[in-house]
Amino acid sequence: MTTFNRIWKTKRWQHDYTGRRITSGLQAAYQMAAGTVLSSRSYLDANDMTGTEFNTWTASGKLTTTMFVEGGGYGGAFGYDESNRIIYTLVEHPVTRQKYVGAVTYQPNQVVGVDDFQWLAKVPRYVRFATDSVSDGFVASDALGNVYSGRLSDLKQKAVLPAPAFNLGVFGFKINPTDHPNSGQLNTLQSNGVCGPYAFFTFGNANNTDPRLIVAIDLRDQTLVVSHEITPQHDIQLKLSLEKGGHMEPEGVYYDRRTSRLIVGINRTEGWGIGRFGYWRTHSELYATTFFNAKLPDISQQ
């Protein structure tokens, strides 16, 4: 029985206003009240730094607008407040190469940089940064598995990321410090999210080797409350099996209070095939589930 329902996917052959073609590769994505979607993905900017491309999409998966954040990084996670169109994300100064997290208003079909941010807080390295405006919370993770958390208002005031609250290694995860494929001994950390007292994480490399995991940790006492392996053909259906070259890569993760569901981004292969012949493409998709709600009782109290 499938425990995850697909609620959105990209259409094929999408192009942003600069002509870049997009069919998959979205790193994190949020679905809005009207069914539209805001997503992030990476690109190489004019300063030879990894920038973040934020895209808006219709409910049917058609790309509508794009904002480029120069020096924005890989885009593995971000926060968004739909009420004021503010994105919370990473950015790097093109000269000093100092990295920050901060807030910037979404500006359709524009290029923005560090000077366009409303506020900035220094970070020591690339982090995946996510926020929860309802509870005034944030969570961030780095390539070493360090997890940072606290109040968003405190971060804005102090203008520097606090020391790590814990490392994911204490829960038995062996974090892959790079995005290079491994043969399954390491856990590839993909993204993180936060809602109330809970931090969420996804694991699993694109090469289908290490386990595809959804993890939830209670930030109050740093306890593991969810550790679920996403199983092909049970949680999510695959038309092209992993054994035949299909992909099912977890990406962004967040809890949607509006619908009381956990939302997970998946880059998944789909298409058709008859015998040796077929036509396959990887799409970026969003899946929703209520499967974990019983283990997340305090979200509703926030």
Summary of the structure (lengths in Angstrom):
residues: 302
radius of gyration: 18.2
end to end distance: 31.4
largest distance: 60.8
contacts: 1030
relative contact order: 0.14
helix: 8%
strand: 48%
